[in-house]
Amino acid sequence: MINKESRLAEVRQFLPEWLEYSRKEAASGEVASYIPELSKAPHDALGVHLLDVEGDSALAGDCGMSFTLQSISKVFTLILALMDNGESAVFERVGMEPTGDNFNSMLKLELVRPGIPFNPLINAGAITISSMIRGATPEEKSARILDFFRRLSGGSSLEVNEAVYQSEFATGNLNRSIAYFLVENGVLDGNIEEILSVYFRHCSIEATCRDLARMALVLAGDGTDPLTGEYLIPRRYVQIAKTFMITCGMYNASGEFAIKAGLPAKSGVSGGILAFVPGALGIGVVGPALNAKGNSSAGVHLIERLSQRMDWSLF
Ligand SMILES: NC(=O)CC[C@H](N)C(=O)O
């Protein structure tokens, strides 16, 4: 058990120094450019916000910067799809296993029958999950997702970054290929452009490190917001999301991250990372320069170091 008060006090004291040390890792990374709009992010930025169950914060660096959630959103659309459809319907369409491949790989879709995506956190799985969000139109589905994310982030006013959305929609041919493949396999049905618009929109929701920390805090609280007492997610669905975050949350570097940090986490190509210490605190990090696995170079370094110094690993 960690002593929350004294831990965050200690973190607050050392955080600026640790952050500057981790920032150097950005030098070895690259800002994502396959979505053109993302390439505008500052290469050396690094920000962190930690929020504990009492509402105490520790923050450092470029934590005022906003960025799009990208793959981080997949954790919460999975949860919404579980709430909308139930566990068995969701797992008829997506699997429960890590792939060991890149997040946008199509390799295993062809290799393993019946061709359902390996898990809901790779693009194929997340596109399938987007199609399962309740709503009569894509606009209604997107509005429900945004509303859910706003409630999870403490009644915030999160918005879609339209420029990033348009940039993804215009250039997302690999995601289109995945979607057509899923239709062919009988996993997806419906209008592909509409399904992709729901997917690209939730990836393009803009947030700050504090928003990530706030959403992570709800997961740390097993689905109940520790700051308001509001029940937002059934505990079972948090358990499912948490397990996927450990096994697949950092793409094909999840094993290494589990060993080095030992925390449930999800990263996105914008350089954001959401992580949490169950029962204790939510963590939001951004560092746009990515390593070869597509995770924030400096962000991974910072979370691993924090977890090791503070003895936060679950394992
Ligand atoms: N890994 C990511 O963050 C990928 C999300 C991005 N929107 C994509 O589909 O490529």
The ligand as a Gaussian input file, in Angstrom:
#p B3LYP/6-31G(d) Opt

LIG

0 1
 N       -1.649000       4.498000     -32.241000
 C       -2.505000       5.480000     -32.403000
 O       -2.609000       6.389000     -31.608000
 C       -3.256000       5.384000     -33.683000
 C       -4.475000       6.227000     -33.747000
 C       -4.634000       6.905000     -35.080000
 N       -5.854000       7.647000     -35.094000
 C       -4.654000       5.891000     -36.213000
 O       -5.669000       5.377000     -36.488000
 O       -3.673000       5.618000     -36.838000

